[in-house]
Amino acid sequence: MRFIADFHLHSKYSRATSKDMDLENLEKWAKLKGIKVLTIGDFTHPEWFKNLKEKLEPAEPGLFKLKNSGSTIRFILTTEISCIYSKKFKVRKIHI
């Protein structure tokens, strides 16, 4: 069985990301590409979190779906950590 997921997405609230990166467009393009599960990055952003609470509802444990969509596309809430430090007089940046 083939299962396609995208575990690295950002919202429209992230730097250098399209203003069209909203839930409806994410779901639309996931359907077109055959993706079954998408992550919802940047969910700690206050405006994005408010939007997520309004438009998503629980589906299976740990997964969400768009309210009233009837779609099988599922969403997982995620965030990233940027670690910036210096080592041997050089700045190091790790994006996880």
Secondary structure as GFF3:
##gff-version 3
##sequence-region A 1 96
A	DSSP	beta_strand	5	6	.	.	.	ID=ss1
A	DSSP	alpha_helix	23	33	.	.	.	ID=ss2
A	DSSP	beta_strand	37	40	.	.	.	ID=ss3
A	DSSP	alpha_helix	46	55	.	.	.	ID=ss4
A	DSSP	beta_strand	56	58	.	.	.	ID=ss5
A	DSSP	beta_strand	64	66	.	.	.	ID=ss6
A	DSSP	beta_strand	74	77	.	.	.	ID=ss7
A	DSSP	beta_strand	82	87	.	.	.	ID=ss8
A	DSSP	beta_strand	90	95	.	.	.	ID=ss9
###
